[in-house]
Amino acid sequence: MARMASKASPLLSTKPWPRIKFRTICGGPCSNALSTSSIADSETPVAGKKILETHTEEFDVGSRKITLETGKLARFANGSVILAMEETKVLSTISAAKCDGTRDFLPLTVDYQEKQFAQGVIPNTFMRREGAPKERELLCGRIIDRPIRPLFPAGFYHEVQVMATVLSSDGRQDPDVMAANATSAALMLSDIPWGGPIGVIRIGRIGDQFIVNPSMDELSLSDLNLVYACTKDKTLMIDVQAREISEKDLKAALRLAHPEAVKYLDPQIRLAAKAGKQKREYKLSLVSKETYEKIRSLAEAPIEAVFTDPTYGKFERGEALDNITQDVKKTLEEECDEEGLKFLSKTVDAVRKQVVRKRIIGEGLRVDGRCLDEIRPLYCEAGYLPVLHGSAIFSRGDTQVLCTVTLGAPGEAQRLESIVGPPSKRFMLHYSFPPFCINEVGKRVGLNRREVGHGTLAEKALLAVLPPEDNCPYTVRINAEVMASDGSTSMASVCAGSMALMDAGILLKEHVAGLSVGLVSDIDPSTGAITEYRILTDILGLEDHLGDMDFKIAGTRNGITAIQLDIKPAGIPLDIICECLEPAYKGRLQILDHMDGEINVPRTQDCRFSPQILTLKYSNDVIRRLIGPLGSLKRKIEEETGGRISVNDGFLTIVAKNQSVLNKLMEKIHFIVGHEIEMGGVYKGVVTSIKEYGAFVEFNGGQQGLLHVSELSHEPVYQVSDIVSVGQTLNLMCIGVDVRGNIKLSLKATLPRPESKTNDAVRVSVASVQQTPKIRKPVSNVQEPTNRDDQPLRDGDSLSSIVIRSVADCDQENSAALEENSKVEAPINAKRLKLGMEVTAKVHQIRAHGLVLDLGGGVHGMYRFESGVRKDFEVGEEIRVQCSSFSSKGIPVMSLVQE
């Protein structure tokens, strides 16, 4: 103990502690916490009031009041703006990386979010959180991305991220256009170099009246949904969904949209003057003039030779251009030109662009030798996959798309969880761009922004010609599989989808076709004005890459149904955009002629692969019985048949991919639910019990009928269990109703009649055992049937109100007849042995639990020892027994007769 005390901690010594000022949770010293007087004397610090410096701009567009606000939220972001329209508010923030890394492109990311708190709803997911971006969020992100991307300066390769979040929504305004305008304002406030501002506007039309910034209710009645983005004098982006609007009316809508969109520009400029940051000097990755001229001199001539040879295909041309790039690279490596090697790919691409554009503007000739308004060769084939509901192939040049149509039940419609718009949609077009279509190796991942955008464009183009839901109650899904890509696969998906819908028997108003129009222009470098331009119809993938715009236009002979405009320069004059509509219309007519030549009317649904849909009305009790607990019975039926069942407001909608599946489905439903019984109808039933006079069968959704022994077979039947067994499923015919109200069923009526008796050995052996059957006397308390009561039903007579007698009643009424046949002394055989019959049997074998008895005539029975009854039997001993039952295998079970 003394040794332990000598090593004690110095903290336990008797020396006084130094004064250490520990602080309490409340922030005061420990001594103050222990001294009441000191607390009263000290002054408690009071938090000051923070003042957020906010800046606001208010203005009107159309009939809506719009507010721009900055400084209150997201103050650390490079730029942040809240745009409000009525009770809907959207926050848009901008952030940029400080360095550009090693890349030769602009890594711009736009994330649009619609969280459920914006409408006061908790997400209906397991984790109660928002998951991966939905299709609508990706599409709204593209609406923001497409107009702002061309305005970033060339060589600006710093990573930029835009995040637009809906803070609140009253459901009356679509937040997508608001988010685009808020993003423009946020870019104006940031220190990122950008050539804005831009204005984005939505135009609708009800009747002949155009509406600026329509509400969601107005948009549901509108035949036009136009989203237009522009700078002060040039167009940046167009997105249209319409119901066959004419080119003339569309031009009028575009010319109305431009001045309305310009109203967003001045408030953004004023807000940037109040709260905007000074633009930073970002490093731009630009090639020097000397390096550009050096690479151009090495690559221009061979590139021009490739582009002037129309015999090159897509991949042959690409391989030749890659070889030219490799030759230039070897030359630069020999000269140790590091700058040239760094910018080689970008510079060679600029040379290609210059060569192609110069030839198109100067000579009016394109890469593949076509004229400016010439369409590539077309190929159309409908019904390529006949086992499917609908299918079609459409090829334009090297671009090829296979479309398939699948029809489903109304309950299979896609559920949408958007804060605005409808809760579901029954028409879907899913576009797929696999790597093999451009001969590349890639990995398939989740939702792709490009695939979602192209699929939605084709979906909007076809939606205008679909019949109303009353005439087409299906849920329709189109799969557009790109088989080969060389430009405008989304428009090829429109053409193939239209033919596939007609092949599926959908009553389209008429065909929809689409193509892409391009632009090649010559710009004055001093003013930026377009001095000369050429419009290209049906552009190749290379012309899309090297040109100025990709103007996708789809429609019918009567008008336009969908448009998507994407551009590369910082805007294109609206007059040129409107001029492109005319060559697009002429090209569309040529494509429609080829499509009409392949299929011009919907196919009739009379083949074995046609989908079948049926709508039935039942009471809620019947539907509840059909669905089963938690839908278990419904799922079981769908798994067994391959059909689909959906329930809505007392209606049962059944969809099957062909008539065979529908028949199986209806057979299952009728067995559970039942239907009106008719004389002569054949029904499927299950044997529930067997009696000596017949069998009781459950059929037609729980009803019971009597299958009498005389209706089991065309041949005499002496034992019911020889023909049927409990649980066996039979096809039975309703032959009427007896005097006691039993539904009379017949098995032999569904069997073919046997041929007339011959003297062959088999029939002789059967006839040899036939004896004159004994006629059972009627039960004394049962009235003899009369012709009036027992007359058969006529065809079509209904038995739905028949009262079924129970099995116990039938047993009781036949007990008297059994007693008269209970005592039989004559030798018997297996077919004559009846329940209750007494016979003298010999002990054949003695087992551990009973006896095997010889009943005579080669018939053996069994007797099980009973408690309190003798068990000392000998083989050969004669005993008096009575038939009490039959085993599942038909063996008589006997019991001792007490003397």
Secondary structure, 3 states (H helix, E strand, C coil): CHHHHHCCCHHHCCCCCCCCCCECCCCCEHHHHHCHHHHHHCCCCCCCCCCCCCEEEEEEECCEEEEEEECCCCCCCCEEEEEEECCEEEEEEEEECCCCCCCCCCCEEEEEECCHHHHCCCCCCCCCCCCCCCHHHHHHHHHHHHHHHHHCCCCCCCCEEEEEEEEECCCCCCHHHHHHHHHHHHHHHCCCCCCCCCEEEEEEEECCEEEECCCHHHHHHCCEEEEEEECCCCEEEEEEEEEEECHHHHHHHHHHHHHHHHCCHHHHHHHHHHHCCCCCCCCCCCCCHHHHHHHHHHHHHHHHHHHCCCCCCHHHHHHHHHHHHHHHHHHHHHCCCHHHHHCHHHHHHHHHHHHHHHHHHHHCCCCCCCCCCCCCCEEEEECCCCCCCEEEEEEECCEEEEEEEEEECHHHCEECCCCCCCCEECEEEEEECCHHHHCCCCCCCCCCHHHHHHHHHHHHHHHCCCCCCCCCCCEEEEEEEEEECCCCHHHHHHHHHHHHHHHCCCCCCCCCEEEEEEEEEEECCCCCCEEEEEEEECCCHHHHHHCCEEEEEEECCCCEEEEEEEECCCCECHHHHHHCHHHHHHHHHHHHHHHHHHCCCCCCCCCCCCCEEEEEECCHHHHHHHHCHHHHHHHHHHHHHCCEEEEECCEEEEEECCHHHHHHHHHHHHHHHCCCCECCCEEEEEEEEEECCEEEEEECCCEEEEEEHHHCCCCCCCCHHHCCCCCCEEEEEEEEECCCCCEEEECHHHCCCCCCCCCCHHHHHHHHCCCCCCCCCCCCCCCCCCHHHHCCCCCCCECCCCCCCCHHHHHHHCHHHHHHCCECCCCCCCCCCCCCCEEEEEEEEECCCEEEEEEECCEEEEEECCCCCCCCCCCCCEEEEEEEEECCCCCEEEEECCC
